[in-house]
């Protein structure tokens, strides 16, 4: 058989394969309906954020009249200028970045090591450790005992008051445990033969092959700590120690006012959209971070659900 005949045969096989897998009308209709529903859901989900952006750049008269929807009206950046010139806002923003980085690092170290340990079926007391972890999902000591404990440990007015009490999310722990349970035992056995210890296997074999689930857990923890405000509100006594979420909370609750308003018109404009401006500035870093880890998100969560 010549090369030309082989080429023609491949083309005929390809054409027949395409005809064999041609979509039916029902499946085509399903795809159209499914795509339409997903677009509608995405639009409904995005609308509040788009409306928030529009209000942040709109003037007070249009906002109070309820005329701002998807596009700014009466373009105005007075509130942006005032908020971004507030030294306390940037101080609290810096605190948020610091608290998030430290708390996420602590949480990842504790969650990863705990999950790896309880993923081993030969661990003595494994079920007891898992039971203790799951128990904390449904029961805790309560607000006052937690406050007394943090206070007695001398953690108030420090990053550890935020990082340590929330260091392990049991949901994230169970996801990582499930992933490690399905990790290739052959690789770990080969590493043992090469003389690696338990920590050596974790550091040099397991973690480099677990980038997807680690990136997903980092995203979960980072978003949680970035949005957290109650722990700082409870354990921090000074405004210069607050994260930006508490700054936002105080603005929304009316506990603080924006300094530097020159006149009544400017004060009215600031009161109209200061919430939108501050929320936009607060959420922007997370929105910018998400696309870089999004490709790990689905695979990282689903890896532990696949059994060998």
PyMOL commands that set and color helices and strands:
alter all, ss='L'
color gray80, all
select helices_A, chain A and resi 3-20+25-56+60-64+78-84+87-118+126-138+143-152+160-163+170-181+185-193+198-209+211-227+230-235+239-241+244-253+264-305
alter helices_A, ss='H'
color red, helices_A
deselect
rebuild
show_as cartoon
